[in-house]
Amino acid sequence: MSTSDNRFDVAIVGLGTAGSYAYNLLNKAGFKVIAFDTKPYAGSRIRSTGAISSAWLDSVGLSQYNAPSLYDETNGVLGARLKGFNLYALNEKGHYSSFVYRSIVTDAVGYVFYQDKLERYLLGIPTTYLPTSIDPNIRFSHEVTNITITDKVEVKVVDKIRDRTYTITANNVLLCTGPTVRGSRSAMLAKAIGLYEDTPITDYVNGIEYLHLNNNDGLGNTFTLYFSKSMMPGGYFWIFPSKLYLKVGCGTLLHYSIRERFNNMRKMILDRKIGLDEESKEIISKEPIHLFGNIIPLAKPYKEIVRKKDGKAAILGDAANAVSAITGGGIQGALAQAYNAVDALTQGDLRKLQTWYKKYMYNGLMLSYRLKRWLYKLDDTELINLIHILNTYSEEINEGLDRIFMEKKIRQNNIIDIPPFEVFNPFIKVACNAAIELLPKIFYKQIVNVFRSK
């Protein structure tokens, strides 16, 4: 580890989920670490997360045993304990089919957190305010403009408050800057460290979320996803509960009008009462209190997330497309990569992260991506039929999911005990049966190829 005052062991660019957690873990491990973010304060502009699997949290040192304060409701980070989910497929006329999962497991199978507070928690700072200066090595309102790697890592930084430019040196750098969309700053920095992989623009979706104030001290413990090719092409519509908010949003292909699509789907769901109880219908009918939009990479995951030549750099989280292409969830991937990046650095070689990634994460992400490509080719009728078939196998699926959640045996702080995306396994047989029974042969061939390629 470094002893010089002007050189660091690790530089982190971006303090979202991956960057915040990596900074905290590296500090605790005794590394000399510095982090930069263009935001003026700690915490995401997104107020609420989607569903985060309890298995993933257990595996990255954030179980109820290792991190009890994360689950303490008085701490203000936990939004909801999830016990199940609802899937709907519908068309423009309001015809639909549904599938429902309710867990019999005593503990929650997943959680919703308040994302702004979660990121502060992961960073290791108080969750109740917006600190701009916590520790001199956490630097907000600082923009990294270039990274040069030779025998050392040089990071060029612009201090946007003091209007000055300076350079720091480090042994390693972790790039956690968000989606590497062509022409973006994140893409430019990925190219600078030699880890950029071009992603087609058609693999990104526009995301938009509205938060509605929830005055009922909690609204259920399930989340809901809606699929419709005619109304939400290349994406989906979602509703997530929490004690403070009801999060309602959607994602659709970049060239579509996101707000128009959102309003049409929202109106359809409200008019037809599709998947809504009276409380949630009343809440969604009101004006939202917060709006947030962003780009979501439902894309092929990066093959290489660590610089092979010398192991001096890694790209993590959304920047590496570590996102479930089916659900758009990226927090789980970001946490897993950050946790294992720190583990690799502790062992003295960041390239060990690449070994872990290829063995335990890449295939799961690729499966999710291939499933997405197959799923989004289906028209409304085929989607409705697919969900109908899932519903006919509901007992088998529910038993399979319950078995996963009940039988998971995880050594603390060791993610390799959980095969990534294990939760999808009970659906494989059912999805193939659905393809055989109702869907055109071309789709059957595609889905079989998806599962064989895993």
ZADOGU-905840 format. One line per 10 residues: number of its first residue (from 1); their letters; for each residue x, z, y of C-alpha. Coordinates in pm, 1 decimal. Last residue first. Layout:
<nodes>
NUM> a> X Z Y | ...
</nodes>
This chain:
<nodes>
454> ksrfvnviqk> -2567.7 -2082.9 -2071.6 | -2581.2 -2457.5 -2113.3 | -2824.3 -2423.8 -2404.3 | -3073.9 -2244.5 -2181.3 | -3076.1 -2509.8 -1912.9 | -3065.1 -2795.4 -2162.5 | -3384.5 -2660.6 -2323.0 | -3540.8 -2643.0 -1977.4 | -3452.6 -3002.8 -1899.8 | -3573.2 -3141.1 -2232.8
444> yfikplleia> -3907.0 -2961.8 -2191.8 | -3931.9 -3094.3 -1839.1 | -3897.5 -3454.1 -1956.9 | -4146.7 -3387.8 -2234.8 | -4424.1 -3314.2 -1987.6 | -4541.7 -2952.7 -1967.8 | -4819.1 -2788.1 -2163.6 | -4730.9 -2664.7 -2508.8 | -4359.0 -2736.2 -2542.9 | -4272.7 -2624.0 -2190.7
434> ancavkifpn> -4479.2 -2308.0 -2227.5 | -4307.4 -2229.5 -2556.3 | -3971.0 -2279.3 -2387.8 | -4076.6 -2046.5 -2105.7 | -4189.7 -1783.2 -2356.2 | -3867.3 -1792.3 -2554.8 | -3657.3 -1765.4 -2238.7 | -3870.6 -1510.1 -2055.8 | -3741.5 -1210.1 -2249.1 | -3385.1 -1305.8 -2141.6
424> fvefppidii> -3443.2 -1308.4 -1766.8 | -3380.3 -935.2 -1722.1 | -3030.4 -980.2 -1861.2 | -2945.5 -1150.3 -1532.5 | -2590.8 -1020.1 -1559.7 | -2492.9 -871.2 -1897.7 | -2485.6 -499.3 -1819.2 | -2201.8 -292.6 -1967.4 | -1955.5 -494.1 -1760.8 | -2071.1 -318.1 -1446.3
414> nnqrikkemf> -1867.2 -5.9 -1503.1 | -1904.4 275.7 -1250.5 | -2091.3 506.4 -1489.0 | -2108.7 381.4 -1843.8 | -2442.9 212.6 -1883.9 | -2687.5 229.4 -2167.3 | -2985.9 9.3 -2096.1 | -3239.5 81.5 -2370.3 | -3536.2 180.2 -2155.3 | -3502.8 -93.0 -1893.2
404> irdlgeniee> -3434.6 -367.2 -2145.2 | -3704.6 -245.7 -2382.2 | -3957.7 -237.3 -2098.5 | -3872.9 -598.7 -2015.8 | -3921.2 -711.1 -2375.9 | -4244.0 -517.9 -2417.6 | -4382.8 -665.4 -2096.8 | -4283.8 -1015.1 -2207.5 | -4446.4 -982.6 -2550.2 | -4766.3 -837.4 -2406.6
394> sytnlihiln> -4780.7 -1099.4 -2132.4 | -4752.5 -1396.8 -2368.6 | -5084.7 -1544.3 -2255.7 | -4981.9 -1458.9 -1899.7 | -4661.5 -1657.2 -1930.1 | -4873.9 -1951.3 -2046.0 | -5094.0 -1922.3 -1736.8 | -4784.3 -1903.0 -1518.4 | -4668.2 -2233.9 -1666.4 | -5010.9 -2394.1 -1629.8
384> iletddlkyl> -5027.4 -2303.1 -1260.3 | -4677.0 -2440.3 -1209.0 | -4768.6 -2761.8 -1391.9 | -5079.8 -2806.6 -1178.2 | -4889.3 -2738.1 -857.7 | -4612.3 -2987.9 -930.7 | -4297.7 -2893.5 -1121.4 | -3964.7 -3013.7 -987.2 | -3905.4 -2674.6 -823.1 | -3891.4 -2498.7 -1158.7
374> wrklryslml> -3622.6 -2723.5 -1307.7 | -3383.1 -2692.1 -1014.5 | -3456.6 -2319.0 -998.5 | -3387.2 -2276.8 -1369.1 | -3056.0 -2453.7 -1323.9 | -2962.0 -2221.5 -1036.7 | -3060.9 -1905.9 -1227.7 | -2858.8 -2017.8 -1527.5 | -2564.3 -2089.1 -1298.0 | -2589.4 -1738.8 -1151.2
364> gnymykkywt> -2590.6 -1587.4 -1497.9 | -2294.9 -1799.6 -1604.1 | -2091.9 -1694.8 -1298.8 | -2146.0 -1320.8 -1336.1 | -1980.4 -1162.4 -1641.3 | -1688.9 -1367.5 -1768.2 | -1620.5 -1597.4 -1474.6 | -1660.9 -1314.0 -1223.9 | -1448.5 -1064.2 -1418.1 | -1158.0 -1307.9 -1440.3
354> qlkrldgqtl> -1198.2 -1403.2 -1074.1 | -1186.0 -1034.8 -974.8 | -863.8 -996.7 -1174.5 | -716.5 -1240.8 -924.5 | -716.1 -958.2 -667.9 | -408.5 -813.3 -837.0 | -283.6 -457.1 -785.1 | -520.2 -270.3 -1016.8 | -680.5 -109.7 -710.9 | -722.8 -458.3 -569.0
344> advanyaqal> -912.8 -561.5 -882.4 | -1141.2 -257.1 -863.6 | -1202.6 -324.7 -495.5 | -1301.4 -681.4 -576.1 | -1519.6 -546.0 -858.4 | -1730.2 -335.5 -623.7 | -1751.8 -608.2 -361.0 | -1856.8 -869.4 -618.1 | -2125.1 -644.5 -768.9 | -2262.5 -536.5 -431.7
334> agqigggtia> -2283.3 -894.7 -303.8 | -2450.4 -1017.9 -622.3 | -2715.0 -744.3 -605.8 | -2774.1 -801.2 -234.5 | -2832.8 -1174.8 -272.3 | -3194.9 -1206.7 -384.5 | -3327.0 -1559.0 -327.4 | -3571.5 -1514.6 -616.1 | -3494.4 -1809.2 -845.4 | -3160.5 -1911.6 -693.9
324> svanaadgli> -3028.6 -1559.6 -750.9 | -2757.2 -1537.5 -487.8 | -2379.1 -1522.5 -516.7 | -2355.4 -1842.7 -309.6 | -1988.2 -1763.9 -235.0 | -2054.5 -1695.8 136.2 | -2374.7 -1519.3 32.1 | -2165.3 -1248.3 -133.5 | -1788.7 -1272.1 -155.7 | -1491.7 -1500.8 -85.3
314> aakgdkkrvi> -1150.6 -1382.1 -199.3 | -800.3 -1405.4 -54.7 | -440.0 -1315.1 -140.9 | -457.1 -1399.7 -510.8 | -143.2 -1614.8 -488.9 | -231.2 -1964.6 -605.3 | -576.1 -1895.5 -749.0 | -745.6 -1791.2 -425.0 | -1039.5 -1589.8 -551.9 | -1405.6 -1693.3 -555.1
304> ekypkalpii> -1360.9 -2001.6 -771.9 | -1662.8 -2164.4 -933.3 | -1886.4 -2101.9 -633.5 | -2250.5 -2055.9 -726.7 | -2488.3 -2356.1 -725.9 | -2738.8 -2298.7 -450.3 | -3047.0 -2111.4 -342.0 | -2843.7 -2038.1 -27.6 | -3081.4 -1864.7 218.0 | -3077.1 -1951.8 589.5
294> ngflhipeks> -3217.9 -1698.1 833.7 | -3526.2 -1594.5 1027.3 | -3643.3 -1253.0 1144.1 | -3968.9 -1143.7 1303.2 | -4074.4 -789.3 1385.8 | -4396.1 -603.6 1469.2 | -4636.8 -841.3 1298.0 | -4989.9 -903.5 1432.7 | -5266.3 -784.4 1203.5 | -5421.1 -965.1 904.8
284> iiekseedlg> -5123.1 -867.0 688.6 | -5214.9 -499.3 724.8 | -5583.6 -543.4 644.9 | -5506.5 -756.3 339.9 | -5254.0 -495.7 222.9 | -5512.6 -218.8 237.6 | -5793.2 -423.7 81.1 | -5588.1 -527.0 -220.4 | -5409.6 -858.8 -220.2 | -5303.2 -1087.0 -506.2
274> ikrdlimkrm> -5505.0 -1384.5 -385.9 | -5768.4 -1261.5 -141.0 | -5895.4 -1619.9 -105.5 | -5900.6 -1618.4 274.1 | -5596.2 -1391.4 302.9 | -5383.0 -1583.8 53.8 | -5480.3 -1920.7 203.7 | -5418.3 -1800.5 559.0 | -5073.8 -1668.9 465.9 | -4989.0 -1995.4 292.3
264> nnfrerisyh> -5087.0 -2204.1 594.3 | -4911.1 -1970.6 838.7 | -4586.8 -1974.4 639.0 | -4586.0 -2352.5 603.5 | -4641.2 -2395.7 977.0 | -4370.8 -2142.0 1051.8 | -4115.9 -2310.3 823.6 | -4167.4 -2664.8 945.7 | -4001.0 -2861.6 666.0 | -3652.8 -3019.5 682.2
254> lltgcgvkly> -3477.1 -2703.0 567.9 | -3659.1 -2666.7 237.2 | -3887.5 -2362.7 213.9 | -3856.6 -1985.7 217.2 | -4132.8 -1735.7 277.9 | -4208.8 -1397.2 424.3 | -4418.9 -1081.9 426.2 | -4257.6 -740.1 443.2 | -4505.5 -451.6 452.1 | -4337.8 -180.4 648.7
244> lkspfiwfyg> -4282.5 193.0 683.7 | -4331.6 320.1 328.9 | -4218.6 -0.5 165.5 | -4386.9 -299.5 5.7 | -4258.5 -653.8 -54.9 | -4469.1 -969.5 -18.0 | -4324.1 -1312.1 -94.1 | -4381.7 -1685.0 -50.0 | -4181.1 -1948.4 -238.3 | -3923.3 -2224.1 -205.4
234> gpmmsksfyl> -3841.8 -2587.4 -269.8 | -4180.5 -2700.7 -143.2 | -4405.9 -2418.2 -12.0 | -4759.9 -2555.7 27.0 | -4758.3 -2852.7 -210.0 | -4498.1 -2708.9 -445.9 | -4673.5 -2373.3 -471.5 | -4515.5 -2047.4 -588.0 | -4622.7 -1696.7 -481.1 | -4412.2 -1383.4 -538.6
224> tftnglgdnn> -4547.2 -1026.5 -530.8 | -4380.5 -685.1 -520.9 | -4499.3 -371.6 -696.2 | -4495.8 -2.4 -606.2 | -4809.8 33.8 -398.0 | -4835.4 63.2 -24.2 | -4652.9 362.6 113.2 | -4731.7 609.1 387.4 | -5056.3 436.5 492.6 | -4953.6 335.6 842.8
214> nlhlyeignv> -4764.0 25.1 733.6 | -4630.9 -173.1 1026.5 | -4611.7 -541.9 946.1 | -4272.6 -708.7 918.6 | -4259.5 -1086.9 934.1 | -3995.8 -1282.9 748.1 | -3867.0 -1639.5 771.9 | -3627.5 -1814.8 538.9 | -3513.3 -2172.8 571.6 | -3384.5 -2302.6 242.5
204> ydtiptdeyl> -3042.6 -2421.7 133.8 | -2977.4 -2628.7 -178.2 | -3091.3 -2949.1 -6.6 | -2798.6 -2914.0 235.7 | -2566.7 -2987.7 -53.8 | -2299.9 -2717.7 -98.2 | -1931.5 -2799.7 -46.6 | -1690.8 -2553.4 -203.6 | -1456.5 -2376.5 39.8 | -1194.0 -2144.2 -108.4
194> giakalmasr> -867.8 -2256.3 51.2 | -833.6 -1965.5 294.5 | -885.1 -2188.6 600.4 | -1161.8 -2381.8 424.6 | -1360.0 -2059.7 380.4 | -1297.7 -1982.6 748.8 | -1446.3 -2314.8 856.8 | -1742.3 -2274.2 621.5 | -1822.3 -1931.4 769.9 | -1792.3 -2071.5 1119.8
184> sgrvtpgtcl> -2054.2 -2330.8 1027.8 | -1997.7 -2706.0 1001.2 | -2142.8 -2737.3 652.0 | -2327.2 -2419.6 555.9 | -2097.3 -2152.7 414.7 | -2367.0 -1885.2 385.1 | -2262.5 -1537.7 504.5 | -1936.8 -1399.9 643.2 | -1794.9 -1188.9 360.6 | -1436.4 -1320.7 342.8
174> lvnnatityt> -1204.8 -1063.8 186.0 | -841.3 -1080.2 299.5 | -524.8 -959.9 130.5 | -174.7 -839.0 225.8 | -263.9 -803.2 590.5 | -153.1 -917.1 934.4 | -332.7 -879.5 1266.4 | -359.0 -1129.2 1548.8 | -490.9 -1089.7 1905.6 | -725.1 -1258.3 2150.8
164> rdrikdvvkv> -877.2 -1093.7 2457.7 | -1214.9 -1094.7 2628.2 | -1251.1 -715.0 2632.5 | -1602.4 -725.0 2481.2 | -1562.2 -1043.0 2277.0 | -1241.2 -927.5 2108.6 | -1127.2 -1258.0 1958.4 | -938.1 -1235.5 1629.2 | -667.6 -1434.4 1451.6 | -606.0 -1309.3 1097.6
154> evkdtitint> -262.0 -1356.8 944.5 | -231.9 -1307.0 568.1 | 118.2 -1271.6 425.7 | 362.1 -1485.8 230.0 | 171.6 -1776.0 380.9 | -201.8 -1749.4 455.6 | -352.4 -1832.8 793.0 | -699.7 -1716.3 894.0 | -873.5 -1844.3 1205.0 | -1141.9 -1759.0 1460.6
144> vehsfrinpd> -1235.1 -1406.2 1354.3 | -1492.9 -1278.9 1601.5 | -1494.9 -918.2 1719.0 | -1816.8 -772.3 1860.5 | -1779.0 -493.9 1601.0 | -1443.9 -357.4 1492.0 | -1421.9 -104.9 1212.2 | -1051.4 -10.3 1221.3 | -1093.6 214.1 1523.0 | -1355.2 423.3 1344.1
134> istplyttpi> -1714.1 462.8 1442.7 | -1743.1 241.5 1747.1 | -2063.4 47.1 1795.2 | -2291.6 297.7 1625.3 | -2658.8 203.0 1588.3 | -2837.3 521.6 1483.4 | -2985.4 702.5 1182.3 | -2774.7 574.4 892.7 | -2461.0 775.2 964.8 | -2144.3 598.0 845.4
124> gllyrelkdq> -2007.1 521.7 497.2 | -2021.1 142.2 519.8 | -2267.2 139.7 230.3 | -2492.4 380.9 421.1 | -2469.4 164.6 731.4 | -2564.5 -137.4 520.7 | -2857.3 50.8 368.0 | -2980.7 159.3 711.0 | -3016.8 -199.9 830.6 | -3153.5 -300.9 491.6
114> yfvygvadtv> -3436.2 -52.3 464.5 | -3438.0 -28.7 86.7 | -3668.9 -164.7 -183.3 | -3598.1 -42.1 -533.7 | -3601.9 -149.4 -896.0 | -3700.3 -45.2 -1246.1 | -3819.7 293.8 -1122.5 | -3783.3 577.6 -1369.3 | -4050.4 667.7 -1623.2 | -4049.8 331.2 -1799.3
104> isryvfssyh> -4399.3 198.9 -1872.6 | -4332.8 -96.1 -1643.1 | -4612.1 -306.4 -1498.0 | -4571.3 -684.2 -1515.4 | -4842.9 -921.1 -1392.4 | -4877.4 -1297.4 -1432.9 | -5114.1 -1508.6 -1226.5 | -5295.1 -1841.9 -1214.0 | -5426.5 -2022.5 -908.0 | -5685.0 -2248.8 -748.4
94> gkenlaylnf> -5677.3 -2205.1 -370.9 | -5745.6 -2566.4 -281.4 | -5388.2 -2626.4 -164.9 | -5250.1 -2520.9 -503.5 | -5149.1 -2189.7 -657.0 | -4890.6 -2016.5 -875.4 | -4880.2 -1637.6 -866.8 | -4629.5 -1384.7 -999.7 | -4682.4 -1008.3 -970.2 | -4419.0 -735.9 -1000.7
84> gklraglvgn> -4346.8 -396.2 -1155.4 | -4255.3 -32.3 -1114.8 | -4072.4 -43.3 -783.5 | -3961.0 264.0 -592.8 | -4007.0 193.8 -223.1 | -3832.3 219.5 114.0 | -3518.6 421.7 47.4 | -3275.6 451.6 340.2 | -3447.2 721.7 548.8 | -3239.7 1015.8 432.8
74> tedylspany> -3554.3 1224.5 378.1 | -3644.3 998.0 85.1 | -3329.2 1098.2 -102.9 | -3248.9 792.6 -315.7 | -2928.4 696.0 -133.6 | -2842.5 1067.4 -107.4 | -2809.1 1084.7 -486.6 | -2514.8 839.3 -496.6 | -2328.0 893.7 -822.0 | -2610.9 1038.7 -1031.9
64> qslgvsdlwa> -2891.3 837.8 -872.3 | -2679.6 532.2 -946.8 | -2478.5 358.4 -674.2 | -2140.3 321.2 -848.0 | -2172.7 -52.1 -909.1 | -2342.7 -42.9 -1249.6 | -2622.5 196.7 -1165.8 | -2726.2 -19.6 -871.7 | -2731.3 -328.7 -1093.5 | -2950.5 -158.0 -1353.6
54> ssiagtsrir> -3189.7 -27.7 -1087.1 | -3258.6 -385.8 -985.4 | -3288.0 -452.1 -613.0 | -3621.1 -591.2 -493.8 | -3621.0 -741.9 -146.1 | -3454.8 -568.5 143.8 | -3610.4 -441.2 466.6 | -3520.2 -445.5 835.4 | -3314.1 -764.0 851.9 | -3106.2 -741.0 1170.2
44> sgaypktdfa> -2839.6 -592.2 944.6 | -2647.4 -274.4 1014.4 | -2351.1 -171.1 1224.9 | -2335.0 -276.5 1589.0 | -2239.2 -553.8 1830.4 | -2248.1 -821.3 1558.0 | -1946.4 -1055.1 1537.0 | -1794.9 -848.3 1258.3 | -1440.9 -738.2 1180.2 | -1289.8 -500.1 923.9
34> ivkfgaknll> -953.7 -324.3 882.9 | -815.6 -156.8 569.9 | -525.9 73.0 485.4 | -608.1 150.6 126.4 | -655.6 508.2 5.0 | -923.9 452.0 -260.4 | -1188.8 605.6 -33.4 | -1102.7 354.6 236.0 | -1123.5 69.9 -14.9 | -1466.0 187.1 -130.3
24> nyaysgatgl> -1603.2 207.3 225.7 | -1463.1 -129.8 330.7 | -1588.3 -301.8 13.7 | -1938.2 -163.1 67.2 | -1955.9 -284.6 425.0 | -1810.3 -627.5 347.9 | -2044.2 -696.2 56.7 | -2365.9 -581.8 228.5 | -2294.8 -728.2 571.5 | -1978.0 -640.7 755.8
14> gviavdfrnd> -1801.2 -976.4 793.7 | -1428.8 -1048.8 770.1 | -1246.5 -779.9 576.0 | -869.4 -734.5 612.4 | -684.4 -558.0 331.2 | -352.8 -376.8 296.6 | -296.1 -368.0 668.2 | -3.4 -435.7 896.7 | 54.5 -306.9 1249.1 | 103.5 61.7 1174.2
4> stsm> 342.5 -7.4 883.3 | 283.8 195.2 567.0 | 108.7 -66.0 357.9 | 0.0 0.0 0.0
</nodes>
